[in-house]
Amino acid sequence: MDQLIEFFSNHYFLGGAWILVIILLAVSYLQSATSGSQNLTTVGLTEMVNRNGGVMVDLRAIADFNKGHISGSVNVPFTKLKDSMKDLAKYQNSPMIMVCNTGMQAGAASTMLRSQGFKDVHKLKGGIQSWTAENLPLKKG
């Protein structure tokens, strides 16, 4: 402990940087722990659907959804999400995985769903692009 105090008293800049890193890590951890949503990998999404009955909600436009989507996903375009809350209520007790093109809209959609009482909301990290980058199948139409 004496060496730690001596280090901080001799190296203000490094000691301050060390404290800043610890604070940033704590804030990041707390944000992810309280956000209620998790970034799922493609493997995590598959496990969530197969083991826990997760429901995938594809937030892309209908035209993009029809070009190719993950089999079993439900299409609710992000622009119509707020108006579709009653339709999504039947999935409220199931884990829900938000899927968009790159993963950006999925975060906003997760926040919106949690504000409406959905508790177990996740998002596909990297969106449909991460799915296709791993050569995983898409269903057309």
CYANA upper distance limits for C-alpha pairs under 8 A (distance plus 0.5 A):
  1 MET  CA      5 ILE  CA      6.93
  2 ASP  CA      6 GLU  CA      6.62
  3 GLN  CA      7 PHE  CA      6.52
  4 LEU  CA      8 PHE  CA      6.80
  5 ILE  CA      9 SER  CA      6.63
  6 GLU  CA     10 ASN  CA      6.61
  7 PHE  CA     11 HIS  CA      6.33
  7 PHE  CA     15 GLY  CA      7.91
  8 PHE  CA     12 TYR  CA      6.18
  8 PHE  CA     14 LEU  CA      8.10
  8 PHE  CA     15 GLY  CA      5.56
 11 HIS  CA     15 GLY  CA      6.41
 12 TYR  CA     16 GLY  CA      6.41
 13 PHE  CA     17 ALA  CA      6.61
 14 LEU  CA     18 TRP  CA      6.59
 15 GLY  CA     19 ILE  CA      6.77
 16 GLY  CA     20 LEU  CA      6.59
 17 ALA  CA     21 VAL  CA      6.70
 18 TRP  CA     22 ILE  CA      6.88
 19 ILE  CA     23 ILE  CA      6.72
 20 LEU  CA     24 LEU  CA      6.63
 21 VAL  CA     25 LEU  CA      6.63
 22 ILE  CA     26 ALA  CA      6.68
 23 ILE  CA     27 VAL  CA      6.67
 24 LEU  CA     28 SER  CA      6.58
 25 LEU  CA     29 TYR  CA      6.60
 26 ALA  CA     30 LEU  CA      6.62
 27 VAL  CA     31 GLN  CA      6.61
 28 SER  CA     32 SER  CA      6.79
 29 TYR  CA     33 ALA  CA      6.54
 30 LEU  CA     34 THR  CA      6.51
 31 GLN  CA     35 SER  CA      6.27
 32 SER  CA     36 GLY  CA      7.86
 32 SER  CA     37 SER  CA      7.97
 32 SER  CA     38 GLN  CA      7.92
 35 SER  CA    111 THR  CA      8.36
 36 GLY  CA    114 ARG  CA      8.00
 36 GLY  CA    119 LYS  CA      7.41
 36 GLY  CA    120 ASP  CA      7.40
 36 GLY  CA    121 VAL  CA      7.12
 36 GLY  CA    122 HIS  CA      8.33
 37 SER  CA    110 SER  CA      7.24
 37 SER  CA    120 ASP  CA      7.52
 37 SER  CA    121 VAL  CA      5.58
 37 SER  CA    122 HIS  CA      5.07
 37 SER  CA    123 LYS  CA      7.40
 38 GLN  CA    121 VAL  CA      7.86
 38 GLN  CA    122 HIS  CA      5.32
 38 GLN  CA    123 LYS  CA      6.68
 39 ASN  CA    122 HIS  CA      6.64
 39 ASN  CA    123 LYS  CA      5.62
 39 ASN  CA    124 LEU  CA      6.24
 39 ASN  CA    125 LYS  CA      5.58
 40 LEU  CA     44 GLY  CA      5.63
 40 LEU  CA     45 LEU  CA      6.23
 40 LEU  CA    122 HIS  CA      7.28
 40 LEU  CA    123 LYS  CA      6.43
 40 LEU  CA    124 LEU  CA      5.40
 40 LEU  CA    125 LYS  CA      5.98
 41 THR  CA     45 LEU  CA      6.60
 41 THR  CA    124 LEU  CA      6.57
 41 THR  CA    125 LYS  CA      6.14
 42 THR  CA     46 THR  CA      6.76
 42 THR  CA    124 LEU  CA      7.42
 42 THR  CA    125 LYS  CA      8.24
 42 THR  CA    130 SER  CA      7.87
 42 THR  CA    131 TRP  CA      6.69
 43 VAL  CA     47 GLU  CA      6.72
 44 GLY  CA     48 MET  CA      6.50
 45 LEU  CA     49 VAL  CA      6.68
 45 LEU  CA     97 ILE  CA      7.81
 45 LEU  CA    124 LEU  CA      7.35
 46 THR  CA     50 ASN  CA      6.54
 47 GLU  CA     51 ARG  CA      6.09
 47 GLU  CA     52 ASN  CA      7.99
 48 MET  CA     52 ASN  CA      5.70
 48 MET  CA     53 GLY  CA      7.15
 48 MET  CA     54 GLY  CA      5.87
 48 MET  CA     95 PRO  CA      8.00
 49 VAL  CA     53 GLY  CA      5.29
 49 VAL  CA     54 GLY  CA      4.55
 49 VAL  CA     55 VAL  CA      6.99
 49 VAL  CA     56 MET  CA      8.30
 50 ASN  CA     54 GLY  CA      7.74
 52 ASN  CA     94 SER  CA      8.23
 52 ASN  CA     95 PRO  CA      7.57
 53 GLY  CA     94 SER  CA      7.09
 53 GLY  CA     95 PRO  CA      7.44
 54 GLY  CA     94 SER  CA      6.37
 54 GLY  CA     95 PRO  CA      5.06
 54 GLY  CA     96 MET  CA      5.96
 54 GLY  CA     97 ILE  CA      7.32
 55 VAL  CA     72 GLY  CA      8.49
 55 VAL  CA     73 SER  CA      7.34
 55 VAL  CA     74 VAL  CA      8.20
 55 VAL  CA     91 TYR  CA      7.73
 55 VAL  CA     94 SER  CA      7.34
 55 VAL  CA     95 PRO  CA      6.74
 55 VAL  CA     96 MET  CA      5.29
 55 VAL  CA     97 ILE  CA      6.52
 56 MET  CA     72 GLY  CA      7.67
 56 MET  CA     73 SER  CA      5.15
 56 MET  CA     74 VAL  CA      6.64
 56 MET  CA     96 MET  CA      6.42
 56 MET  CA     97 ILE  CA      5.20
 56 MET  CA     98 MET  CA      6.52
 56 MET  CA     99 VAL  CA      7.30
 57 VAL  CA     73 SER  CA      6.10
 57 VAL  CA     74 VAL  CA      5.36
 57 VAL  CA     75 ASN  CA      6.39
 57 VAL  CA     76 VAL  CA      6.96
 57 VAL  CA     96 MET  CA      7.59
 57 VAL  CA     97 ILE  CA      6.55
 57 VAL  CA     98 MET  CA      5.51
 57 VAL  CA     99 VAL  CA      6.39
 58 ASP  CA     65 PHE  CA      7.85
 58 ASP  CA     69 HIS  CA      8.12
 58 ASP  CA     73 SER  CA      6.65
 58 ASP  CA     74 VAL  CA      6.33
 58 ASP  CA     75 ASN  CA      5.26
 58 ASP  CA     76 VAL  CA      6.53
 58 ASP  CA     77 PRO  CA      7.54
 58 ASP  CA     98 MET  CA      6.74
 58 ASP  CA     99 VAL  CA      5.20
 58 ASP  CA    100 CYS  CA      6.34
 59 LEU  CA     75 ASN  CA      6.70
 59 LEU  CA     76 VAL  CA      5.75
 59 LEU  CA     77 PRO  CA      4.87
 59 LEU  CA     78 PHE  CA      5.29
 59 LEU  CA     81 LEU  CA      8.45
 59 LEU  CA     98 MET  CA      7.47
 59 LEU  CA     99 VAL  CA      6.41
 59 LEU  CA    100 CYS  CA      5.52
 59 LEU  CA    105 GLN  CA      8.12
 59 LEU  CA    106 ALA  CA      7.86
 60 ARG  CA     64 ASP  CA      6.63
 60 ARG  CA     65 PHE  CA      6.54
 60 ARG  CA     75 ASN  CA      7.75
 60 ARG  CA     76 VAL  CA      7.79
 60 ARG  CA     77 PRO  CA      5.56
 60 ARG  CA     78 PHE  CA      6.96
 60 ARG  CA     99 VAL  CA      8.33
 60 ARG  CA    100 CYS  CA      5.99
 60 ARG  CA    101 ASN  CA      7.13
 61 ALA  CA     65 PHE  CA      6.67
 61 ALA  CA     76 VAL  CA      8.43
 61 ALA  CA     77 PRO  CA      5.58
 61 ALA  CA     78 PHE  CA      8.02
 62 ILE  CA     66 ASN  CA      6.60
 62 ILE  CA     75 ASN  CA      7.62
 62 ILE  CA     77 PRO  CA      7.29
 63 ALA  CA     67 LYS  CA      6.92
 64 ASP  CA     68 GLY  CA      7.28
 65 PHE  CA     69 HIS  CA      5.91
 65 PHE  CA     75 ASN  CA      7.43
 65 PHE  CA    140 LYS  CA      8.32
 65 PHE  CA    141 GLY  CA      8.09
 66 ASN  CA    140 LYS  CA      6.01
 66 ASN  CA    141 GLY  CA      4.82
 67 LYS  CA    140 LYS  CA      5.90
 67 LYS  CA    141 GLY  CA      6.88
 68 GLY  CA    138 LEU  CA      5.60
 68 GLY  CA    139 LYS  CA      5.68
 68 GLY  CA    140 LYS  CA      4.92
 68 GLY  CA    141 GLY  CA      7.39
 69 HIS  CA     73 SER  CA      7.60
 69 HIS  CA    128 ILE  CA      8.24
 69 HIS  CA    138 LEU  CA      5.48
 69 HIS  CA    139 LYS  CA      5.75
 69 HIS  CA    140 LYS  CA      6.98
 70 ILE  CA    137 PRO  CA      7.58
 70 ILE  CA    138 LEU  CA      5.60
 70 ILE  CA    139 LYS  CA      6.54
 71 SER  CA    138 LEU  CA      6.98
 71 SER  CA    139 LYS  CA      6.02
 76 VAL  CA     80 LYS  CA      7.07
 76 VAL  CA     81 LEU  CA      6.59
 76 VAL  CA     84 SER  CA      7.81
 77 PRO  CA     81 LEU  CA      6.73
 78 PHE  CA    105 GLN  CA      7.84
 78 PHE  CA    109 ALA  CA      7.71
 80 LYS  CA     84 SER  CA      6.75
 81 LEU  CA     85 MET  CA      7.12
 81 LEU  CA    109 ALA  CA      8.08
 82 LYS  CA    112 MET  CA      8.36
 84 SER  CA     88 LEU  CA      6.81
 85 MET  CA     89 ALA  CA      6.59
 85 MET  CA    116 GLN  CA      8.44
 86 LYS  CA     90 LYS  CA      8.31
 88 LEU  CA     92 GLN  CA      7.41
 91 TYR  CA     95 PRO  CA      8.28
 91 TYR  CA     96 MET  CA      7.96
 92 GLN  CA     96 MET  CA      8.49
 92 GLN  CA    117 GLY  CA      8.32
 92 GLN  CA    118 PHE  CA      6.00
 92 GLN  CA    119 LYS  CA      8.06
 93 ASN  CA    118 PHE  CA      8.12
 93 ASN  CA    119 LYS  CA      8.39
 93 ASN  CA    120 ASP  CA      8.28
 94 SER  CA    120 ASP  CA      7.51
 95 PRO  CA    120 ASP  CA      5.37
 95 PRO  CA    121 VAL  CA      6.47
 95 PRO  CA    122 HIS  CA      7.96
 96 MET  CA    120 ASP  CA      6.75
 96 MET  CA    121 VAL  CA      5.34
 96 MET  CA    122 HIS  CA      6.46
 97 ILE  CA    121 VAL  CA      6.49
 97 ILE  CA    122 HIS  CA      5.09
 97 ILE  CA    123 LYS  CA      5.49
 97 ILE  CA    124 LEU  CA      7.12
 98 MET  CA    106 ALA  CA      5.70
 98 MET  CA    107 GLY  CA      8.43
 98 MET  CA    109 ALA  CA      7.63
 98 MET  CA    110 SER  CA      7.39
 98 MET  CA    121 VAL  CA      7.97
 98 MET  CA    122 HIS  CA      6.61
 98 MET  CA    123 LYS  CA      5.01
 98 MET  CA    124 LEU  CA      6.77
 99 VAL  CA    103 GLY  CA      7.19
 99 VAL  CA    106 ALA  CA      6.42
 99 VAL  CA    123 LYS  CA      6.61
 99 VAL  CA    124 LEU  CA      6.01
 99 VAL  CA    127 GLY  CA      5.92
 99 VAL  CA    128 ILE  CA      7.05
100 CYS  CA    104 MET  CA      7.70
100 CYS  CA    105 GLN  CA      6.67
100 CYS  CA    106 ALA  CA      6.32
100 CYS  CA    124 LEU  CA      8.33
100 CYS  CA    127 GLY  CA      5.51
100 CYS  CA    128 ILE  CA      6.58
101 ASN  CA    126 GLY  CA      8.03
101 ASN  CA    127 GLY  CA      5.39
101 ASN  CA    128 ILE  CA      5.48
101 ASN  CA    129 GLN  CA      6.54
102 THR  CA    125 LYS  CA      8.21
102 THR  CA    126 GLY  CA      5.23
102 THR  CA    127 GLY  CA      4.70
102 THR  CA    128 ILE  CA      6.82
102 THR  CA    129 GLN  CA      6.39
102 THR  CA    130 SER  CA      8.09
103 GLY  CA    107 GLY  CA      7.54
103 GLY  CA    123 LYS  CA      7.61
103 GLY  CA    124 LEU  CA      6.81
103 GLY  CA    125 LYS  CA      6.12
103 GLY  CA    126 GLY  CA      5.19
103 GLY  CA    127 GLY  CA      4.73
103 GLY  CA    128 ILE  CA      8.26
104 MET  CA    108 ALA  CA      7.92
104 MET  CA    126 GLY  CA      8.47
104 MET  CA    127 GLY  CA      8.34
105 GLN  CA    109 ALA  CA      6.66
106 ALA  CA    110 SER  CA      6.50
106 ALA  CA    123 LYS  CA      6.24
106 ALA  CA    124 LEU  CA      8.07
106 ALA  CA    127 GLY  CA      8.42
107 GLY  CA    111 THR  CA      6.83
107 GLY  CA    123 LYS  CA      7.27
108 ALA  CA    112 MET  CA      6.75
109 ALA  CA    113 LEU  CA      6.66
110 SER  CA    114 ARG  CA      6.66
110 SER  CA    121 VAL  CA      6.47
110 SER  CA    122 HIS  CA      7.35
110 SER  CA    123 LYS  CA      7.76
111 THR  CA    115 SER  CA      6.74
112 MET  CA    116 GLN  CA      7.03
113 LEU  CA    117 GLY  CA      7.10
113 LEU  CA    118 PHE  CA      5.90
113 LEU  CA    121 VAL  CA      8.02
114 ARG  CA    118 PHE  CA      5.14
114 ARG  CA    119 LYS  CA      6.35
114 ARG  CA    121 VAL  CA      7.71
123 LYS  CA    127 GLY  CA      8.34
124 LEU  CA    128 ILE  CA      8.25
125 LYS  CA    130 SER  CA      7.71
126 GLY  CA    130 SER  CA      5.43
126 GLY  CA    131 TRP  CA      8.36
127 GLY  CA    131 TRP  CA      7.35
128 ILE  CA    132 THR  CA      6.75
129 GLN  CA    133 ALA  CA      6.42
130 SER  CA    134 GLU  CA      6.92
131 TRP  CA    135 ASN  CA      7.31
131 TRP  CA    136 LEU  CA      6.26
132 THR  CA    136 LEU  CA      6.07
132 THR  CA    137 PRO  CA      7.87
132 THR  CA    138 LEU  CA      8.35
